[in-house]
Amino acid sequence: MASDDISRREAEQLLKLDAEARVTRTFEAIAAKGELWVWGDEGDILFTEDGRRRNLLPIWPHATVARLENEGDVDGEHAIRIRTDVFLKEWIPQLEEDHADIAIFPVEEVNAAVIPLADFRARLSTRR
């Protein structure tokens, strides 16, 4: 299980940001740390759907905000760290096969943004 990467107080402040600020903060954190966070357990990663039934992979900029948003939902689930280079090389091709998009920094089941994979890849590439 991932340890806290920011304080609980910092995480609670981030959870209160509006959607645009959460998107900005997510890309800033990914660029600065070279990692992002998803939620799941040893065998499964959390995916959601939107109103159009698109598969979405929720991501968070910090383990602590992912934990505050999801902890307690399902026993054994936790924040999972993924290095950006691994995400681009291994995860994006699999997500393309699965016809999934990226849900940025959801809070109370509301995504800050849903970004198609090509756009997500481009935004990450320009920040590296």
PyMOL commands that set and color helices and strands:
alter all, ss='L'
color gray80, all
select helices_A, chain A and resi 8-15+19-33+63-70+84-97+117-127
alter helices_A, ss='H'
color red, helices_A
select strands_A, chain A and resi 35-40+48-49+55-59+78-83+100-104+113-115
alter strands_A, ss='S'
color yellow, strands_A
deselect
rebuild
show_as cartoon
